[in-house]
Amino acid sequence: QVQLVESGGGLVQPGGSLRLSCTASGMIFGIYTLGWFRQAPGKQRELVADITSSGLRNYVDSVKGRFDISRDNAKNTVYLQMNSLTPEDTAVYYCKAVYLGRTYWGQGTQVTVSS
């Protein structure tokens, strides 16, 4: 059975950095497009960044130049390096794996940016 497990969230001050990890099991990791989404209280879940099986990256405008998505297929892990964090980045962050008609989500990890 497929599992996606996120880690790396926490409390960070404005201007700080965090690196989120999402490790998958039960799937052929390398063929999936992987994405990071976030959902803030009272808001819809939104795409933050994604990376295709060939390594093409896509970012929402609000994180361009600050966040970097990467993947390590040997470790079945996708990362989200987040720099220059602001309170507006506070949300639960989820990873998502998609291949053809198959979609899997992780359980989420909380990121709080506050002084």
mmCIF file of the C-alpha atoms, coordinates in Angstrom:
data_MODEL
# 
_entry.id   MODEL 
# 
loop_
_atom_site.group_PDB 
_atom_site.id 
_atom_site.type_symbol 
_atom_site.label_atom_id 
_atom_site.label_alt_id 
_atom_site.label_comp_id 
_atom_site.label_asym_id 
_atom_site.label_entity_id 
_atom_site.label_seq_id 
_atom_site.pdbx_PDB_ins_code 
_atom_site.Cartn_x 
_atom_site.Cartn_y 
_atom_site.Cartn_z 
_atom_site.occupancy 
_atom_site.B_iso_or_equiv 
_atom_site.pdbx_formal_charge 
_atom_site.auth_seq_id 
_atom_site.auth_comp_id 
_atom_site.auth_asym_id 
_atom_site.auth_atom_id 
_atom_site.pdbx_PDB_model_num 
ATOM 1   C CA . GLN A 1 1   ? 0.000  0.000  0.000   1.00 0.00 ? 1   GLN A CA 1 
ATOM 2   C CA . VAL A 1 2   ? 1.206  3.461  -0.862  1.00 0.00 ? 2   VAL A CA 1 
ATOM 3   C CA . GLN A 1 3   ? 2.264  5.830  1.899   1.00 0.00 ? 3   GLN A CA 1 
ATOM 4   C CA . LEU A 1 4   ? 3.606  9.368  1.787   1.00 0.00 ? 4   LEU A CA 1 
ATOM 5   C CA . VAL A 1 5   ? 5.072  10.685 5.030   1.00 0.00 ? 5   VAL A CA 1 
ATOM 6   C CA . GLU A 1 6   ? 6.021  14.342 5.429   1.00 0.00 ? 6   GLU A CA 1 
ATOM 7   C CA . SER A 1 7   ? 8.449  15.692 7.983   1.00 0.00 ? 7   SER A CA 1 
ATOM 8   C CA . GLY A 1 8   ? 10.420 18.824 8.720   1.00 0.00 ? 8   GLY A CA 1 
ATOM 9   C CA . GLY A 1 9   ? 7.692  21.250 9.672   1.00 0.00 ? 9   GLY A CA 1 
ATOM 10  C CA . GLY A 1 10  ? 7.809  23.418 12.751  1.00 0.00 ? 10  GLY A CA 1 
ATOM 11  C CA . LEU A 1 11  ? 7.956  26.924 14.120  1.00 0.00 ? 11  LEU A CA 1 
ATOM 12  C CA . VAL A 1 12  ? 10.368 29.362 12.503  1.00 0.00 ? 12  VAL A CA 1 
ATOM 13  C CA . GLN A 1 13  ? 10.900 33.103 12.735  1.00 0.00 ? 13  GLN A CA 1 
ATOM 14  C CA . PRO A 1 14  ? 10.234 35.391 9.765   1.00 0.00 ? 14  PRO A CA 1 
ATOM 15  C CA . GLY A 1 15  ? 13.196 35.317 7.427   1.00 0.00 ? 15  GLY A CA 1 
ATOM 16  C CA . GLY A 1 16  ? 14.141 31.819 8.490   1.00 0.00 ? 16  GLY A CA 1 
ATOM 17  C CA . SER A 1 17  ? 14.355 28.559 6.574   1.00 0.00 ? 17  SER A CA 1 
ATOM 18  C CA . LEU A 1 18  ? 12.950 25.061 6.761   1.00 0.00 ? 18  LEU A CA 1 
ATOM 19  C CA . ARG A 1 19  ? 13.364 21.963 4.640   1.00 0.00 ? 19  ARG A CA 1 
ATOM 20  C CA . LEU A 1 20  ? 10.390 19.664 4.283   1.00 0.00 ? 20  LEU A CA 1 
ATOM 21  C CA . SER A 1 21  ? 10.782 16.030 3.284   1.00 0.00 ? 21  SER A CA 1 
ATOM 22  C CA . CYS A 1 22  ? 8.237  13.572 1.951   1.00 0.00 ? 22  CYS A CA 1 
ATOM 23  C CA . THR A 1 23  ? 9.225  9.932  1.789   1.00 0.00 ? 23  THR A CA 1 
ATOM 24  C CA . ALA A 1 24  ? 7.166  7.456  -0.187  1.00 0.00 ? 24  ALA A CA 1 
ATOM 25  C CA . SER A 1 25  ? 6.739  3.717  0.045   1.00 0.00 ? 25  SER A CA 1 
ATOM 26  C CA . GLY A 1 26  ? 4.774  1.115  -1.876  1.00 0.00 ? 26  GLY A CA 1 
ATOM 27  C CA . MET A 1 27  ? 5.165  2.834  -5.248  1.00 0.00 ? 27  MET A CA 1 
ATOM 28  C CA . ILE A 1 28  ? 7.506  3.172  -8.215  1.00 0.00 ? 28  ILE A CA 1 
ATOM 29  C CA . PHE A 1 29  ? 8.616  6.592  -7.069  1.00 0.00 ? 29  PHE A CA 1 
ATOM 30  C CA . GLY A 1 30  ? 10.544 7.694  -10.127 1.00 0.00 ? 30  GLY A CA 1 
ATOM 31  C CA . ILE A 1 31  ? 7.577  7.751  -12.505 1.00 0.00 ? 31  ILE A CA 1 
ATOM 32  C CA . TYR A 1 32  ? 5.422  10.059 -10.390 1.00 0.00 ? 32  TYR A CA 1 
ATOM 33  C CA . THR A 1 33  ? 5.016  13.813 -10.602 1.00 0.00 ? 33  THR A CA 1 
ATOM 34  C CA . LEU A 1 34  ? 5.438  15.091 -7.066  1.00 0.00 ? 34  LEU A CA 1 
ATOM 35  C CA . GLY A 1 35  ? 4.017  18.233 -5.605  1.00 0.00 ? 35  GLY A CA 1 
ATOM 36  C CA . TRP A 1 36  ? 3.887  20.266 -2.433  1.00 0.00 ? 36  TRP A CA 1 
ATOM 37  C CA . PHE A 1 37  ? 0.587  21.910 -1.540  1.00 0.00 ? 37  PHE A CA 1 
ATOM 38  C CA . ARG A 1 38  ? -0.382 24.018 1.425   1.00 0.00 ? 38  ARG A CA 1 
ATOM 39  C CA . GLN A 1 39  ? -3.564 24.953 3.195   1.00 0.00 ? 39  GLN A CA 1 
ATOM 40  C CA . ALA A 1 40  ? -3.844 27.889 5.544   1.00 0.00 ? 40  ALA A CA 1 
ATOM 41  C CA . PRO A 1 41  ? -6.758 28.226 7.993   1.00 0.00 ? 41  PRO A CA 1 
ATOM 42  C CA . GLY A 1 42  ? -9.906 29.309 6.158   1.00 0.00 ? 42  GLY A CA 1 
ATOM 43  C CA . LYS A 1 43  ? -8.276 29.021 2.740   1.00 0.00 ? 43  LYS A CA 1 
ATOM 44  C CA . GLN A 1 44  ? -8.309 26.490 -0.056  1.00 0.00 ? 44  GLN A CA 1 
ATOM 45  C CA . ARG A 1 45  ? -5.431 24.119 -0.569  1.00 0.00 ? 45  ARG A CA 1 
ATOM 46  C CA . GLU A 1 46  ? -3.041 25.503 -3.160  1.00 0.00 ? 46  GLU A CA 1 
ATOM 47  C CA . LEU A 1 47  ? -0.156 24.176 -5.191  1.00 0.00 ? 47  LEU A CA 1 
ATOM 48  C CA . VAL A 1 48  ? 3.208  25.484 -3.994  1.00 0.00 ? 48  VAL A CA 1 
ATOM 49  C CA . ALA A 1 49  ? 5.572  23.628 -6.315  1.00 0.00 ? 49  ALA A CA 1 
ATOM 50  C CA . ASP A 1 50  ? 5.811  20.444 -8.299  1.00 0.00 ? 50  ASP A CA 1 
ATOM 51  C CA . ILE A 1 51  ? 8.455  18.423 -10.095 1.00 0.00 ? 51  ILE A CA 1 
ATOM 52  C CA . THR A 1 52  ? 7.946  15.941 -12.898 1.00 0.00 ? 52  THR A CA 1 
ATOM 53  C CA . SER A 1 53  ? 9.623  12.581 -13.312 1.00 0.00 ? 53  SER A CA 1 
ATOM 54  C CA . SER A 1 54  ? 12.116 14.244 -15.670 1.00 0.00 ? 54  SER A CA 1 
ATOM 55  C CA . GLY A 1 55  ? 12.909 17.009 -13.188 1.00 0.00 ? 55  GLY A CA 1 
ATOM 56  C CA . LEU A 1 56  ? 10.913 19.904 -14.599 1.00 0.00 ? 56  LEU A CA 1 
ATOM 57  C CA . ARG A 1 57  ? 9.933  22.280 -11.819 1.00 0.00 ? 57  ARG A CA 1 
ATOM 58  C CA . ASN A 1 58  ? 6.983  24.611 -11.425 1.00 0.00 ? 58  ASN A CA 1 
ATOM 59  C CA . TYR A 1 59  ? 6.318  27.151 -8.649  1.00 0.00 ? 59  TYR A CA 1 
ATOM 60  C CA . VAL A 1 60  ? 3.466  29.369 -7.597  1.00 0.00 ? 60  VAL A CA 1 
ATOM 61  C CA . ASP A 1 61  ? 4.453  33.010 -8.075  1.00 0.00 ? 61  ASP A CA 1 
ATOM 62  C CA . SER A 1 62  ? 4.444  33.800 -4.357  1.00 0.00 ? 62  SER A CA 1 
ATOM 63  C CA . VAL A 1 63  ? 7.332  31.396 -3.628  1.00 0.00 ? 63  VAL A CA 1 
ATOM 64  C CA . LYS A 1 64  ? 9.486  31.847 -6.730  1.00 0.00 ? 64  LYS A CA 1 
ATOM 65  C CA . GLY A 1 65  ? 13.038 32.677 -5.755  1.00 0.00 ? 65  GLY A CA 1 
ATOM 66  C CA . ARG A 1 66  ? 12.470 31.571 -2.164  1.00 0.00 ? 66  ARG A CA 1 
ATOM 67  C CA . PHE A 1 67  ? 11.476 27.887 -2.365  1.00 0.00 ? 67  PHE A CA 1 
ATOM 68  C CA . ASP A 1 68  ? 13.183 25.021 -4.162  1.00 0.00 ? 68  ASP A CA 1 
ATOM 69  C CA . ILE A 1 69  ? 11.671 21.610 -4.870  1.00 0.00 ? 69  ILE A CA 1 
ATOM 70  C CA . SER A 1 70  ? 13.914 18.631 -5.510  1.00 0.00 ? 70  SER A CA 1 
ATOM 71  C CA . ARG A 1 71  ? 13.681 14.874 -5.560  1.00 0.00 ? 71  ARG A CA 1 
ATOM 72  C CA . ASP A 1 72  ? 15.981 11.969 -4.770  1.00 0.00 ? 72  ASP A CA 1 
ATOM 73  C CA . ASN A 1 73  ? 14.611 8.912  -6.501  1.00 0.00 ? 73  ASN A CA 1 
ATOM 74  C CA . ALA A 1 74  ? 17.148 6.646  -4.808  1.00 0.00 ? 74  ALA A CA 1 
ATOM 75  C CA . LYS A 1 75  ? 15.673 7.657  -1.447  1.00 0.00 ? 75  LYS A CA 1 
ATOM 76  C CA . ASN A 1 76  ? 12.039 7.850  -2.608  1.00 0.00 ? 76  ASN A CA 1 
ATOM 77  C CA . THR A 1 77  ? 11.981 11.366 -1.212  1.00 0.00 ? 77  THR A CA 1 
ATOM 78  C CA . VAL A 1 78  ? 10.894 14.794 -2.412  1.00 0.00 ? 78  VAL A CA 1 
ATOM 79  C CA . TYR A 1 79  ? 12.101 17.928 -0.653  1.00 0.00 ? 79  TYR A CA 1 
ATOM 80  C CA . LEU A 1 80  ? 10.936 21.487 -0.328  1.00 0.00 ? 80  LEU A CA 1 
ATOM 81  C CA . GLN A 1 81  ? 13.608 23.937 0.739   1.00 0.00 ? 81  GLN A CA 1 
ATOM 82  C CA . MET A 1 82  ? 11.904 27.070 2.025   1.00 0.00 ? 82  MET A CA 1 
ATOM 83  C CA . ASN A 1 83  ? 13.907 30.258 2.554   1.00 0.00 ? 83  ASN A CA 1 
ATOM 84  C CA . SER A 1 84  ? 12.993 33.814 3.520   1.00 0.00 ? 84  SER A CA 1 
ATOM 85  C CA . LEU A 1 85  ? 9.822  32.595 5.163   1.00 0.00 ? 85  LEU A CA 1 
ATOM 86  C CA . THR A 1 86  ? 7.046  35.049 5.987   1.00 0.00 ? 86  THR A CA 1 
ATOM 87  C CA . PRO A 1 87  ? 3.939  34.714 8.171   1.00 0.00 ? 87  PRO A CA 1 
ATOM 88  C CA . GLU A 1 88  ? 1.953  34.287 4.938   1.00 0.00 ? 88  GLU A CA 1 
ATOM 89  C CA . ASP A 1 89  ? 3.717  30.944 4.445   1.00 0.00 ? 89  ASP A CA 1 
ATOM 90  C CA . THR A 1 90  ? 2.072  29.566 7.585   1.00 0.00 ? 90  THR A CA 1 
ATOM 91  C CA . ALA A 1 91  ? 0.008  26.527 6.614   1.00 0.00 ? 91  ALA A CA 1 
ATOM 92  C CA . VAL A 1 92  ? -0.203 22.779 6.685   1.00 0.00 ? 92  VAL A CA 1 
ATOM 93  C CA . TYR A 1 93  ? 2.023  21.489 3.893   1.00 0.00 ? 93  TYR A CA 1 
ATOM 94  C CA . TYR A 1 94  ? 1.083  18.316 2.029   1.00 0.00 ? 94  TYR A CA 1 
ATOM 95  C CA . CYS A 1 95  ? 2.924  16.285 -0.536  1.00 0.00 ? 95  CYS A CA 1 
ATOM 96  C CA . LYS A 1 96  ? 1.121  14.712 -3.453  1.00 0.00 ? 96  LYS A CA 1 
ATOM 97  C CA . ALA A 1 97  ? 2.139  12.054 -5.948  1.00 0.00 ? 97  ALA A CA 1 
ATOM 98  C CA . VAL A 1 98  ? 0.413  11.723 -9.314  1.00 0.00 ? 98  VAL A CA 1 
ATOM 99  C CA . TYR A 1 99  ? 0.843  9.240  -12.157 1.00 0.00 ? 99  TYR A CA 1 
ATOM 100 C CA . LEU A 1 100 ? -1.846 8.841  -14.791 1.00 0.00 ? 100 LEU A CA 1 
ATOM 101 C CA . GLY A 1 101 ? -5.052 8.280  -12.814 1.00 0.00 ? 101 GLY A CA 1 
ATOM 102 C CA . ARG A 1 102 ? -3.366 7.543  -9.502  1.00 0.00 ? 102 ARG A CA 1 
ATOM 103 C CA . THR A 1 103 ? -3.138 10.258 -6.840  1.00 0.00 ? 103 THR A CA 1 
ATOM 104 C CA . TYR A 1 104 ? -1.751 9.918  -3.335  1.00 0.00 ? 104 TYR A CA 1 
ATOM 105 C CA . TRP A 1 105 ? -1.498 12.447 -0.499  1.00 0.00 ? 105 TRP A CA 1 
ATOM 106 C CA . GLY A 1 106 ? 0.533  12.630 2.642   1.00 0.00 ? 106 GLY A CA 1 
ATOM 107 C CA . GLN A 1 107 ? -0.954 13.509 6.017   1.00 0.00 ? 107 GLN A CA 1 
ATOM 108 C CA . GLY A 1 108 ? 0.571  16.981 6.157   1.00 0.00 ? 108 GLY A CA 1 
ATOM 109 C CA . THR A 1 109 ? 3.090  18.819 8.292   1.00 0.00 ? 109 THR A CA 1 
ATOM 110 C CA . GLN A 1 110 ? 2.488  22.143 10.029  1.00 0.00 ? 110 GLN A CA 1 
ATOM 111 C CA . VAL A 1 111 ? 4.681  25.127 9.198   1.00 0.00 ? 111 VAL A CA 1 
ATOM 112 C CA . THR A 1 112 ? 4.269  28.184 11.397  1.00 0.00 ? 112 THR A CA 1 
ATOM 113 C CA . VAL A 1 113 ? 6.175  31.392 10.705  1.00 0.00 ? 113 VAL A CA 1 
ATOM 114 C CA . SER A 1 114 ? 5.986  33.724 13.666  1.00 0.00 ? 114 SER A CA 1 
ATOM 115 C CA . SER A 1 115 ? 8.153  35.860 15.884  1.00 0.00 ? 115 SER A CA 1 
# 
